[in-house]
Amino acid sequence: MYKYALVLVDVAKLGTKTFSYLIPDDFKDIIKIGQAVVVPFGPRRKIKGYIVGFSNYLEEGIKAKYINDILESEPLFDLEYLKLLEWVANYYFCDLPTVLKTALPQKFFEKNVKKYRKPKKENIALKEDKEQIEHKLSPQQQKVYEEIKHVNAQTSLLYGITGSGKTEIYFKLIEDTIKYGKNVLFMAPEIALVSQLTMRTIKRFGSQSVAIWHSSISEAEKFGVWEKLKNNEIKILFGARSAVFAPISNLGLIIIDEEHDTSYKQTMPNPRYCAKEVAKKLAQLHGAKIILGSATPDIESFWEAKNTNSLFELKNRYNNAQLPDVSIVDMRSERLDGNLGIFSRTLINKTKETVERGEQVIFLINRRGFSSYTQCMECGQVLECKKCAIPLIYHSQSNSYKCHYCGYETKVAKCENCQSEELENFGTGSQRVEEIAKKIFDNMNIARLYSDSLSKKNEHIEILQKFQQGEINILIGTQMIAKGLDNPNVTLVGVINADLSFNLPDYRSSERGFSLLTQVAGRSGRGENKGKVIFQTYNEDNLFLQKAKEQDYLSFFEKERELREKYDYPPYSKIIRVIVSSNQEYMAEHACCEIALHLENYIKKLSLDERIITLGPVPCVIGKIRGEYRYNILIKNKLAQKGHDIVLGFLRKISLHNDIKMIVDVDPSDIL
């Protein structure tokens, strides 16, 4: 019997925090972890909260108030769920209230949450469309399915080239899991891909026990899904990274498709978690299996799977379809020949030929917006965000300049430095590609799929359905179209600037560039007709661009692994990044230097300086964001969990001035 309950509440200006409350005698036999309660807050207010712990002790000088009421007898979450969130808080250097705020839909803190109406627009991805078609695995798929089914490892990696039929193996494993009375969590990195996979699954299993969970569904829908999950009414839950926090019960299988994708990592705000790592902990708590799948696996995932005998390969496309032919067009030669446009003559001609045959085309541009930067032609000044040290991106639809980091937006038409109106847009964004394409291919139906279209309910699904039905000749998009699109009528893919991903100052840039190009190439030629892919580049000698042309992941992996081993990057270490920021640059630099110095001395005292390596401090590549100057330290931990605990234990003891912030990013997806 406990005297106090720890209650999580969400209060304006204070945020999500926990407070101790006295438990009334008549509640002591019925109060449980996860229950919704009403508690007094301030002189007159009563607010909703959740029980997250119990205690018999209270700090001296604090006078606790009594809990007013228990709103629901059945808990919203259980102790096992709380254990998962506590692990996330500890591993990712965060507090439990912040993790709970991420996991629980915010509307749950309102007393009238059950009064929400059903959304005006139903999610069309959940529309019933069951097919009565018998699906048989190919001999190659059947062999891999049997191997995965009987492996003892908790986590398996399904590495299959694009178009090899990984999804059919997923479906067979889902079928087995449901037969055994267990439930499935199916994750994908992009909301558009979640919708596609959901629709394919409903055709196989029906819609009655299928649900979706991601940031674009409404709070009302999340509440409804939460209730169904709690009552064990959902058999298959689809979602992006946040779905890992949905309270799915009786879990037997977790599938993480396109597991290489960096979208599984939340970069801001806290908790800066990776859904793949959280899923592994979730599987451990439930005794479930995890299947990671990709045609271009994450270097660390592939290395680990090889070393634990849990790697399973699909080496051929389904029905032995051929991989597309990939060619590289040197845009420098195009410019020398007088073509200053963004489309090479080769790509223009091949596009026209493809559409004339009744086939379809995809153009990939790995940028949002109309252009990459805007420059004054009088003084040379580049328009930058007032709060971040990065160029503003021009968006033609809104005729405005936007910062893709802090959200700042302006319709400025003059240079702030010299007041000139001679502003020129440079670089290539997806809007500009669409605009130019519509002039060149004026008799074709062209559509653009981009991240902003995900914010409008069903818009991305409607675009993809039109493309699938042949109503769109050319689909233009950013990296979201590089994954999962399975349209057998697509026989040409053009990459507008294949160099972009390789040019970032980050140790993962080669891996990202190779994955993106290989994945988008895999959208071509998935039907009866052979596909073609064109990479437009200004540096055709790039080694990893050539590897992507050959679509040779194994060769790429070996070359990249050698470089990682030489410089002690993952998988040969774990990275912890410490970012120190302040609106005063000298304060950020000084604080970062102090932290680095004391950390190095601490590690040397433990005689671990060869196993825990610190780099820096140095200014961040993006030196200023939201008005704050940024310095960082990179820590390479070669001691696994022991090193992790040592570093984070040291960082937890640091006390900083109010004007200085410290962010700790565990397993960062980039070091920009």
C-alpha positions as CSV (number, residue, x, y, z in Angstrom):
1,M,0.0,0.0,0.0
2,Y,1.5,3.3,-1.1
3,K,0.8,6.8,0.3
4,Y,1.6,8.8,-2.9
5,A,0.9,8.5,-6.6
6,L,3.1,10.0,-9.2
7,V,0.7,11.7,-11.7
8,L,1.7,12.9,-15.2
9,V,-0.1,16.1,-16.2
10,D,0.2,18.5,-19.1
11,V,0.0,22.2,-18.1
12,A,0.3,25.3,-20.3
13,K,3.7,27.0,-20.0
14,L,5.0,24.1,-17.7
15,G,4.6,21.4,-20.3
16,T,4.3,17.7,-19.5
17,K,5.5,17.0,-15.9
18,T,4.9,14.6,-13.0
19,F,3.7,15.6,-9.5
20,S,3.1,13.6,-6.3
21,Y,-0.5,13.4,-5.0
22,L,-1.9,11.7,-1.9
23,I,-4.0,8.6,-2.5
24,P,-7.4,8.7,-0.7
25,D,-8.1,5.6,1.4
26,D,-11.0,4.5,-0.7
27,F,-8.8,4.5,-3.9
28,K,-5.9,2.5,-2.4
29,D,-7.3,-0.9,-3.4
30,I,-8.3,0.1,-7.0
31,I,-5.7,2.6,-8.2
32,K,-3.4,1.3,-10.9
33,I,-0.5,2.3,-13.2
34,G,-2.0,3.9,-16.4
35,Q,-5.3,5.1,-15.0
36,A,-6.7,8.5,-15.9
37,V,-7.4,10.6,-12.8
38,V,-8.6,14.1,-11.9
39,V,-6.2,16.1,-9.7
40,P,-6.2,19.6,-8.2
41,F,-3.7,22.0,-9.7
42,G,-3.1,25.6,-8.4
43,P,-5.7,27.3,-6.2
44,R,-8.9,26.3,-8.1
45,R,-8.1,24.2,-11.2
46,K,-8.8,20.5,-11.7
47,I,-7.0,18.8,-14.5
48,K,-6.7,15.3,-16.0
49,G,-3.5,13.2,-15.5
50,Y,-2.2,9.6,-15.6
51,I,-0.8,7.4,-12.8
52,V,2.8,6.6,-13.7
53,G,4.2,5.4,-10.3
54,F,3.8,5.1,-6.6
55,S,5.9,6.1,-3.5
56,N,5.8,6.4,0.3
57,Y,8.2,9.3,0.4
58,L,8.0,13.0,-0.5
59,E,10.7,15.7,-0.5
60,E,10.7,17.8,2.7
61,G,8.7,21.0,2.4
62,I,6.3,19.8,-0.2
63,K,2.7,19.6,0.8
64,A,0.8,17.1,-1.4
65,K,-2.9,17.4,-2.3
66,Y,-5.3,14.4,-2.7
67,I,-6.4,12.9,-6.0
68,N,-10.0,14.0,-6.7
69,D,-11.3,11.1,-8.8
70,I,-10.4,8.1,-11.0
71,L,-11.9,8.7,-14.4
72,E,-11.5,5.2,-15.8
73,S,-11.2,2.0,-14.0
74,E,-9.3,0.3,-16.8
75,P,-5.7,1.7,-17.3
76,L,-4.7,3.4,-20.5
77,F,-1.4,1.6,-20.4
78,D,0.3,-1.1,-18.2
79,L,3.5,-1.5,-16.4
80,E,5.2,-3.3,-19.4
81,Y,4.4,-0.2,-21.5
82,L,5.8,2.1,-18.9
83,K,9.0,-0.1,-18.8
84,L,9.5,0.5,-22.5
85,L,9.1,4.3,-22.1
86,E,11.5,4.3,-19.2
87,W,14.1,2.5,-21.3
88,V,13.6,5.1,-24.1
89,A,14.1,7.9,-21.5
90,N,17.3,6.3,-20.1
91,Y,18.9,5.3,-23.4
92,Y,18.1,8.6,-25.3
93,F,19.1,11.0,-22.5
94,C,15.6,12.3,-21.8
95,D,13.1,12.4,-19.0
96,L,10.0,10.2,-18.7
97,P,7.4,13.0,-19.0
98,T,8.8,14.0,-22.4
99,V,8.7,10.4,-23.6
100,L,5.2,10.1,-22.4
101,K,4.2,13.3,-24.1
102,T,5.5,11.8,-27.4
103,A,3.8,8.5,-26.9
104,L,0.4,9.6,-25.7
105,P,-1.9,11.6,-28.0
106,Q,-2.1,15.1,-26.4
107,K,-5.9,15.2,-26.5
108,F,-5.9,12.4,-23.8
109,F,-5.2,15.1,-21.3
110,E,-8.6,16.7,-22.0
111,K,-11.5,15.4,-19.9
112,N,-14.0,15.3,-22.9
113,V,-11.8,13.3,-25.2
114,K,-14.6,10.7,-25.8
115,K,-16.8,13.4,-27.2
116,Y,-14.7,13.7,-30.4
117,R,-16.7,13.1,-33.5
118,K,-15.6,10.8,-36.2
119,P,-13.4,12.6,-38.8
120,K,-15.3,14.1,-41.7
121,K,-13.0,12.3,-44.2
122,E,-12.4,8.6,-43.7
123,N,-8.9,7.4,-44.4
124,I,-9.3,5.8,-47.9
125,A,-6.3,3.6,-47.2
126,L,-8.6,1.6,-44.9
127,K,-11.3,1.1,-47.5
128,E,-12.4,-2.6,-47.8
129,D,-11.1,-4.1,-51.0
130,K,-10.4,-7.8,-50.3
131,E,-9.3,-9.9,-53.2
132,Q,-10.0,-13.6,-53.4
133,I,-6.8,-14.5,-55.1
134,E,-4.4,-17.3,-54.1
135,H,-0.9,-16.0,-53.8
136,K,1.9,-18.6,-54.1
137,L,5.5,-18.0,-53.1
138,S,8.1,-18.6,-55.7
139,P,10.7,-21.4,-54.9
140,Q,13.2,-18.7,-53.8
141,Q,10.6,-16.9,-51.6
142,Q,9.4,-20.2,-50.1
143,K,13.0,-21.1,-49.1
144,V,13.7,-17.8,-47.5
145,Y,10.3,-17.9,-45.7
146,E,11.0,-21.3,-44.2
147,E,14.5,-20.2,-43.1
148,I,13.1,-17.0,-41.4
149,K,10.3,-19.0,-39.8
150,H,12.7,-21.4,-38.0
151,V,15.6,-19.1,-37.1
152,N,16.1,-18.6,-33.4
153,A,17.3,-15.0,-33.6
154,Q,15.0,-12.3,-32.3
155,T,15.9,-10.0,-35.2
156,S,16.3,-11.2,-38.8
157,L,17.3,-9.1,-41.9
158,L,15.6,-9.9,-45.2
159,Y,17.9,-8.4,-47.9
160,G,16.3,-8.6,-51.3
161,I,17.0,-6.7,-54.5
162,T,14.3,-4.3,-55.6
163,G,11.3,-6.2,-57.0
164,S,12.3,-9.5,-55.4
165,G,9.0,-9.9,-53.6
166,K,9.9,-9.2,-49.9
167,T,6.3,-8.1,-49.3
168,E,4.9,-11.5,-50.1
169,I,7.1,-13.1,-47.5
170,Y,5.9,-10.4,-45.0
171,F,2.3,-11.4,-45.8
172,K,3.0,-15.1,-45.2
173,L,4.7,-14.4,-41.8
174,I,1.7,-12.1,-40.9
175,E,-0.7,-14.9,-41.8
176,D,1.2,-17.4,-39.5
177,T,1.4,-14.8,-36.6
178,I,-2.4,-14.2,-36.7
179,K,-3.1,-18.0,-36.9
180,Y,-1.1,-18.3,-33.6
181,G,-3.4,-15.7,-32.0
182,K,-0.7,-13.0,-32.0
183,N,-0.8,-9.4,-33.4
184,V,1.5,-7.6,-35.9
185,L,3.2,-4.2,-36.0
186,F,4.1,-3.2,-39.6
187,M,6.3,-0.1,-39.9
188,A,7.3,1.9,-43.0
189,P,9.4,5.1,-43.1
190,E,7.1,7.3,-45.1
191,I,3.4,8.0,-44.7
192,A,2.8,7.5,-48.4
193,L,4.4,4.0,-48.2
194,V,2.3,3.2,-45.1
195,S,-0.8,3.9,-47.1
196,Q,0.3,1.7,-50.0
197,L,1.2,-1.2,-47.7
198,T,-2.1,-0.9,-45.8
199,M,-4.1,-1.0,-49.0
200,R,-2.2,-4.1,-50.2
201,T,-2.7,-5.8,-46.9
202,I,-6.4,-5.1,-46.8
203,K,-6.7,-6.8,-50.2
204,R,-5.3,-9.9,-48.6
205,F,-6.6,-9.9,-45.0
206,G,-9.6,-7.5,-45.1
207,S,-10.0,-4.2,-43.2
208,Q,-11.8,-5.3,-40.0
209,S,-8.7,-5.8,-37.9
210,V,-6.3,-3.3,-39.6
211,A,-5.5,0.2,-38.4
212,I,-3.1,3.0,-39.2
213,W,-1.0,5.1,-36.7
214,H,1.1,8.1,-37.8
215,S,1.5,11.8,-37.4
216,S,-1.0,12.7,-40.1
217,I,-4.1,11.0,-38.6
218,S,-6.3,13.1,-36.4
219,E,-6.3,13.0,-32.6
220,A,-9.9,11.5,-32.8
221,E,-8.6,8.7,-35.0
222,K,-5.7,8.0,-32.7
223,F,-8.0,7.8,-29.7
224,G,-10.2,5.3,-31.6
225,V,-7.2,3.2,-32.6
226,W,-5.8,3.4,-29.0
227,E,-9.1,2.1,-27.6
228,K,-9.2,-0.8,-30.1
229,L,-5.6,-1.7,-29.4
230,K,-6.3,-1.7,-25.7
231,N,-9.2,-4.1,-26.3
232,N,-7.1,-6.4,-28.5
233,E,-9.4,-5.6,-31.6
234,I,-6.5,-4.8,-33.9
235,K,-4.5,-7.6,-35.5
236,I,-2.3,-5.6,-37.8
237,L,-1.2,-2.0,-37.0
238,F,0.5,0.0,-39.8
239,G,2.5,3.1,-39.0
240,A,5.5,5.3,-39.4
241,R,8.1,5.7,-36.6
242,S,5.6,6.9,-33.9
243,A,3.7,3.7,-34.2
244,V,6.3,2.0,-32.1
245,F,4.7,3.7,-29.1
246,A,1.1,2.5,-29.9
247,P,0.0,0.2,-27.1
248,I,-0.4,-2.9,-29.2
249,S,-1.1,-6.0,-27.1
250,N,-0.3,-9.7,-27.6
251,L,2.5,-8.7,-30.0
252,G,4.1,-11.6,-32.0
253,L,5.8,-9.9,-35.0
254,I,7.3,-6.6,-35.9
255,I,8.1,-5.9,-39.6
256,I,10.2,-2.8,-40.4
257,D,10.2,-2.3,-44.1
258,E,12.9,-0.1,-45.9
259,E,14.8,-0.4,-42.6
260,H,17.7,1.6,-44.0
261,D,15.7,4.8,-44.1
262,T,16.8,7.6,-41.8
263,S,13.1,8.6,-41.2
264,Y,13.0,6.0,-38.5
265,K,15.2,8.4,-36.4
266,Q,13.6,11.4,-34.8
267,T,16.1,14.2,-35.0
268,M,14.0,16.8,-33.1
269,P,12.6,17.4,-30.6
270,N,13.4,15.1,-27.6
271,P,13.2,12.1,-27.4
272,R,15.6,11.7,-30.3
273,Y,14.8,8.1,-30.6
274,C,15.3,5.5,-33.4
275,A,12.1,3.5,-33.9
276,K,14.2,0.5,-35.0
277,E,16.0,0.4,-31.6
278,V,12.8,1.0,-29.7
279,A,11.2,-1.8,-31.6
280,K,14.0,-4.2,-30.6
281,K,13.3,-3.4,-26.9
282,L,9.5,-3.7,-27.5
283,A,10.1,-7.2,-29.1
284,Q,12.2,-8.2,-26.1
285,L,9.5,-7.3,-23.7
286,H,6.8,-9.2,-25.7
287,G,8.9,-12.1,-26.8
288,A,8.2,-11.1,-30.4
289,K,10.2,-11.5,-33.6
290,I,11.5,-8.6,-35.8
291,I,11.9,-8.7,-39.5
292,L,14.0,-5.9,-41.1
293,G,13.7,-5.6,-44.8
294,S,15.5,-3.6,-47.5
295,A,17.2,-3.8,-50.9
296,T,19.9,-1.5,-49.5
297,P,20.2,-2.4,-45.8
298,D,21.7,0.0,-43.2
299,I,25.5,-0.9,-43.0
300,E,25.1,-1.6,-39.3
301,S,22.1,-3.9,-39.8
302,F,23.8,-5.9,-42.6
303,W,27.0,-6.2,-40.6
304,E,25.1,-7.4,-37.5
305,A,22.9,-9.9,-39.4
306,K,26.0,-11.4,-41.1
307,N,27.7,-11.9,-37.8
308,T,24.7,-13.5,-36.1
309,N,23.6,-15.8,-39.0
310,S,20.3,-14.0,-39.3
311,L,20.7,-12.7,-42.8
312,F,18.3,-14.0,-45.5
313,E,18.7,-13.0,-49.2
314,L,16.5,-12.8,-52.2
315,K,19.0,-12.5,-55.1
316,N,16.6,-12.4,-58.0
317,R,13.5,-10.4,-59.0
318,Y,10.1,-12.1,-58.7
319,N,9.4,-14.3,-61.8
320,N,13.1,-13.6,-62.8
321,A,12.3,-10.2,-64.1
322,Q,15.4,-8.3,-65.2
323,L,16.9,-5.4,-63.3
324,P,16.7,-2.1,-65.3
325,D,19.5,-0.8,-67.5
326,V,21.2,2.2,-65.8
327,S,23.1,4.8,-67.7
328,I,24.8,8.0,-66.6
329,V,24.6,11.3,-68.4
330,D,27.4,13.8,-67.8
331,M,25.6,17.2,-67.5
332,R,29.0,19.0,-68.0
333,S,29.0,17.7,-71.6
334,E,25.4,18.8,-72.1
335,R,26.4,22.3,-71.1
336,L,29.3,22.3,-73.4
337,D,26.9,21.3,-76.2
338,G,24.7,24.3,-75.4
339,N,22.0,22.6,-73.3
340,L,21.8,24.7,-70.1
341,G,18.5,23.2,-68.9
342,I,17.9,20.7,-66.0
343,F,16.9,17.9,-68.4
344,S,19.4,16.2,-70.6
345,R,18.6,15.6,-74.2
346,T,18.8,11.8,-73.5
347,L,16.2,12.0,-70.7
348,I,13.9,14.2,-72.8
349,N,14.0,11.8,-75.8
350,K,13.6,8.7,-73.6
351,T,10.6,10.2,-71.8
352,K,8.8,11.0,-75.0
353,E,9.4,7.5,-76.3
354,T,8.3,5.9,-73.1
355,V,5.0,7.8,-72.9
356,E,4.3,7.3,-76.6
357,R,4.5,3.5,-75.9
358,G,1.8,3.9,-73.2
359,E,4.3,3.5,-70.3
360,Q,5.0,5.7,-67.4
361,V,7.9,7.8,-66.0
362,I,9.3,8.9,-62.6
363,F,11.5,11.9,-62.1
364,L,13.4,12.1,-58.8
365,I,14.7,15.4,-57.3
366,N,15.9,15.2,-53.8
367,R,14.9,18.7,-52.8
368,R,11.7,20.4,-51.7
369,G,10.7,23.8,-52.9
370,F,11.2,25.7,-56.2
371,S,14.9,26.4,-55.9
372,S,17.9,25.7,-53.6
373,Y,18.9,29.3,-52.9
374,T,18.1,32.9,-53.9
375,Q,20.9,35.3,-54.6
376,C,21.0,39.1,-55.1
377,M,22.5,39.9,-58.5
378,E,23.7,43.3,-57.4
379,C,25.8,42.5,-54.2
380,G,25.9,38.7,-54.3
381,Q,24.2,38.2,-51.0
382,V,22.3,34.9,-50.5
383,L,18.9,35.2,-48.8
384,E,19.3,33.4,-45.5
385,C,16.9,32.7,-42.6
386,K,17.2,35.3,-39.9
387,K,17.4,32.6,-37.2
388,C,19.3,29.9,-39.0
389,A,22.6,29.9,-41.0
390,I,21.0,28.3,-44.0
391,P,19.6,29.7,-47.3
392,L,15.8,30.3,-47.6
393,I,14.1,28.1,-50.2
394,Y,11.7,29.8,-52.7
395,H,8.3,28.2,-53.1
396,S,6.5,29.4,-56.2
397,Q,3.0,28.2,-55.2
398,S,2.9,30.6,-52.2
399,N,5.4,33.1,-53.7
400,S,7.4,33.0,-50.5
401,Y,10.7,32.1,-49.1
402,K,10.8,29.4,-46.4
403,C,13.3,28.0,-43.9
404,H,13.0,24.2,-43.7
405,Y,14.5,24.1,-40.2
406,C,12.6,26.6,-38.1
407,G,9.6,27.3,-40.4
408,Y,10.3,31.0,-40.9
409,E,8.6,32.4,-44.0
410,T,8.7,35.7,-45.8
411,K,7.5,37.2,-49.0
412,V,10.4,39.7,-49.2
413,A,11.1,41.0,-52.7
414,K,14.3,43.0,-52.0
415,C,17.8,42.2,-50.9
416,E,18.2,43.2,-47.2
417,N,21.8,44.1,-47.8
418,C,21.5,46.5,-50.7
419,Q,17.7,46.8,-51.2
420,S,18.0,45.6,-54.8
421,E,15.1,43.8,-56.4
422,E,17.4,41.8,-58.7
423,L,16.9,38.4,-57.0
424,E,17.7,35.2,-58.9
425,N,16.7,31.7,-57.9
426,F,19.4,29.0,-58.3
427,G,19.4,25.2,-57.9
428,T,16.6,22.8,-58.6
429,G,13.6,22.1,-56.4
430,S,10.7,19.8,-57.1
431,Q,8.4,22.7,-58.0
432,R,10.8,24.0,-60.5
433,V,11.2,20.5,-62.1
434,E,7.5,20.3,-62.4
435,E,7.2,23.7,-63.9
436,I,9.9,23.0,-66.6
437,A,8.6,19.5,-67.3
438,K,5.1,20.9,-68.0
439,K,6.7,23.2,-70.7
440,I,8.8,20.5,-72.3
441,F,6.2,17.7,-72.1
442,D,3.1,19.9,-72.6
443,N,0.9,17.2,-73.9
444,M,1.4,14.8,-71.0
445,N,-0.3,14.5,-67.6
446,I,2.2,15.4,-64.9
447,A,1.8,15.3,-61.1
448,R,4.1,16.0,-58.2
449,L,4.2,14.1,-54.9
450,Y,5.9,16.0,-52.1
451,S,5.9,16.1,-48.3
452,D,3.4,19.0,-48.0
453,S,0.8,16.9,-49.9
454,L,0.9,14.5,-46.9
455,S,-0.7,17.1,-44.7
456,K,-3.9,17.1,-46.7
457,K,-5.9,14.0,-45.9
458,N,-5.9,11.4,-48.7
459,E,-4.2,13.7,-51.2
460,H,-1.1,11.6,-51.5
461,I,-3.2,8.4,-51.8
462,E,-5.3,9.9,-54.6
463,I,-2.2,10.9,-56.5
464,L,-0.7,7.5,-56.2
465,Q,-3.9,5.8,-57.2
466,K,-4.2,8.0,-60.3
467,F,-0.6,7.1,-61.2
468,Q,-1.3,3.4,-60.6
469,Q,-4.3,3.6,-62.9
470,G,-2.3,5.2,-65.7
471,E,-4.0,8.6,-65.5
472,I,-0.6,10.3,-64.8
473,N,2.2,9.9,-67.4
474,I,5.0,11.5,-65.3
475,L,5.3,11.5,-61.5
476,I,7.7,13.9,-60.0
477,G,8.8,13.6,-56.4
478,T,11.4,13.8,-53.7
479,Q,12.9,10.8,-51.9
480,M,9.5,9.5,-50.8
481,I,8.8,8.2,-54.3
482,A,12.0,6.2,-54.2
483,K,10.6,3.5,-51.9
484,G,7.8,1.0,-52.2
485,L,6.2,2.2,-55.4
486,D,5.2,-1.0,-57.3
487,N,3.8,0.1,-60.6
488,P,4.6,-2.5,-63.4
489,N,4.0,0.1,-66.1
490,V,6.9,2.4,-65.0
491,T,9.8,1.7,-67.4
492,L,11.8,4.9,-67.1
493,V,13.2,6.6,-64.0
494,G,15.2,9.9,-64.3
495,V,17.3,11.3,-61.5
496,I,17.7,15.0,-62.1
497,N,20.8,15.6,-60.0
498,A,22.3,12.3,-58.8
499,D,25.2,14.1,-57.0
500,L,23.2,15.8,-54.2
501,S,23.2,13.1,-51.6
502,F,26.9,12.4,-52.0
503,N,28.1,15.9,-51.3
504,L,27.0,16.4,-47.7
505,P,29.8,16.6,-45.1
506,D,28.7,13.5,-43.2
507,Y,30.1,10.0,-42.8
508,R,26.7,8.5,-43.9
509,S,26.5,10.5,-47.1
510,S,27.8,7.8,-49.4
511,E,25.4,5.3,-47.9
512,R,22.5,7.6,-48.3
513,G,23.3,8.5,-51.9
514,F,23.8,4.8,-52.8
515,S,20.6,3.8,-51.2
516,L,18.5,6.5,-52.7
517,L,19.7,5.9,-56.2
518,T,19.5,2.1,-56.0
519,Q,16.0,2.3,-54.5
520,V,14.6,4.7,-57.1
521,A,16.2,2.7,-59.9
522,G,14.3,-0.3,-58.5
523,R,10.9,1.4,-59.4
524,S,11.6,0.8,-63.1
525,G,10.9,-2.4,-65.0
526,R,8.9,-4.3,-62.4
527,G,6.5,-5.6,-65.0
528,E,6.9,-7.4,-68.3
529,N,8.8,-4.7,-70.1
530,K,12.4,-4.0,-69.2
531,G,13.2,-0.8,-67.4
532,K,15.6,2.0,-68.0
533,V,17.2,4.4,-65.5
534,I,19.1,7.7,-66.2
535,F,21.3,9.3,-63.6
536,Q,22.1,12.9,-64.5
537,T,25.4,14.0,-62.8
538,Y,28.2,16.5,-62.8
539,N,30.7,14.0,-61.4
540,E,30.4,10.7,-63.2
541,D,33.7,9.4,-61.6
542,N,32.2,9.2,-58.1
543,L,32.9,5.6,-56.9
544,F,29.6,5.2,-55.1
545,L,27.6,6.6,-58.0
546,Q,29.2,3.9,-60.1
547,K,28.2,1.3,-57.5
548,A,24.6,2.5,-57.6
549,K,24.7,2.2,-61.4
550,E,25.8,-1.4,-61.1
551,Q,23.1,-1.9,-58.3
552,D,25.7,-3.9,-56.5
553,Y,25.0,-3.6,-52.8
554,L,27.4,-6.3,-51.6
555,S,30.3,-4.6,-53.3
556,F,29.2,-1.2,-51.9
557,F,28.9,-2.7,-48.4
558,E,32.4,-4.1,-48.5
559,K,34.0,-0.8,-49.6
560,E,32.0,1.3,-47.1
561,R,32.7,-1.2,-44.3
562,E,36.4,-0.8,-44.9
563,L,36.2,2.9,-44.6
564,R,34.0,2.7,-41.4
565,E,36.5,0.3,-39.8
566,K,39.5,2.5,-40.6
567,Y,37.9,5.6,-39.0
568,D,36.0,3.8,-36.1
569,Y,32.5,4.7,-37.3
570,P,29.5,2.4,-36.9
571,P,29.3,-0.5,-36.8
572,Y,32.7,-0.4,-35.2
573,S,31.5,2.1,-32.6
574,K,28.4,3.7,-31.4
575,I,28.1,7.5,-31.8
576,I,26.9,10.0,-29.2
577,R,26.8,13.6,-30.3
578,V,26.7,16.5,-27.9
579,I,25.5,19.8,-29.2
580,V,25.9,23.0,-27.2
581,S,24.1,26.1,-28.3
582,S,23.5,29.7,-27.1
583,N,22.4,33.0,-28.7
584,Q,25.9,34.2,-27.7
585,E,28.5,32.4,-29.8
586,Y,31.4,32.8,-27.3
587,M,29.2,31.2,-24.6
588,A,28.4,28.2,-26.8
589,E,32.0,27.7,-27.7
590,H,33.4,28.1,-24.2
591,A,30.8,25.7,-22.7
592,C,31.5,23.1,-25.3
593,C,35.2,23.3,-24.8
594,E,34.7,22.9,-21.0
595,I,32.5,19.8,-21.4
596,A,35.0,18.3,-23.9
597,L,38.0,18.9,-21.6
598,H,36.3,17.5,-18.5
599,L,35.0,14.5,-20.4
600,E,38.4,13.7,-21.8
601,N,40.0,13.9,-18.4
602,Y,37.3,11.7,-16.9
603,I,37.7,9.0,-19.6
604,K,41.5,9.1,-19.1
605,K,41.1,8.6,-15.4
606,L,39.2,5.4,-16.2
607,S,42.0,4.4,-18.6
608,L,39.4,4.1,-21.4
609,D,40.6,6.7,-23.8
610,E,41.3,4.1,-26.5
611,R,37.8,2.7,-26.2
612,I,35.8,6.0,-25.8
613,I,37.1,8.6,-28.3
614,T,36.1,12.2,-28.3
615,L,36.4,14.5,-31.3
616,G,36.0,18.3,-31.1
617,P,34.6,20.6,-30.0
618,V,34.1,22.2,-33.4
619,P,31.3,24.4,-34.9
620,C,28.4,22.4,-36.3
621,V,28.2,22.2,-40.1
622,I,25.0,24.2,-39.8
623,G,26.4,26.7,-37.3
624,K,23.3,28.5,-36.4
625,I,19.6,27.4,-36.0
626,R,16.7,29.3,-34.6
627,G,19.0,32.2,-33.6
628,E,21.4,30.0,-31.6
629,Y,25.1,29.3,-32.4
630,R,26.0,25.6,-32.3
631,Y,29.1,23.7,-31.3
632,N,29.4,20.0,-31.0
633,I,31.5,17.1,-29.7
634,L,31.4,13.6,-31.3
635,I,32.0,10.6,-29.0
636,K,32.9,7.2,-30.5
637,N,31.9,4.6,-28.0
638,K,33.6,1.2,-28.6
639,L,32.4,-0.3,-25.2
640,A,28.8,-0.9,-26.1
641,Q,26.4,-0.5,-23.2
642,K,29.1,0.0,-20.6
643,G,30.6,3.0,-22.6
644,H,27.1,4.3,-23.2
645,D,26.4,4.4,-19.4
646,I,29.7,6.0,-18.6
647,V,29.3,8.8,-21.1
648,L,25.6,9.5,-20.3
649,G,26.3,9.2,-16.6
650,F,29.0,12.0,-16.9
651,L,26.7,14.2,-19.0
652,R,23.8,13.9,-16.5
653,K,26.0,15.6,-13.9
654,I,26.6,18.7,-16.0
655,S,25.0,22.0,-14.9
656,L,24.9,24.8,-17.4
657,H,24.0,28.5,-17.3
658,N,20.4,29.3,-18.2
659,D,21.5,30.9,-21.5
660,I,23.2,27.7,-22.7
661,K,21.5,24.5,-24.0
662,M,22.9,21.1,-24.3
663,I,21.4,18.4,-26.6
664,V,22.6,14.8,-26.4
665,D,21.8,12.9,-29.6
666,V,22.4,9.1,-29.2
667,D,23.0,7.2,-32.5
668,P,22.6,10.4,-34.6
669,S,21.4,9.9,-38.2
670,D,23.7,12.7,-39.3
671,I,26.3,15.0,-37.9
672,L,25.2,18.3,-39.6
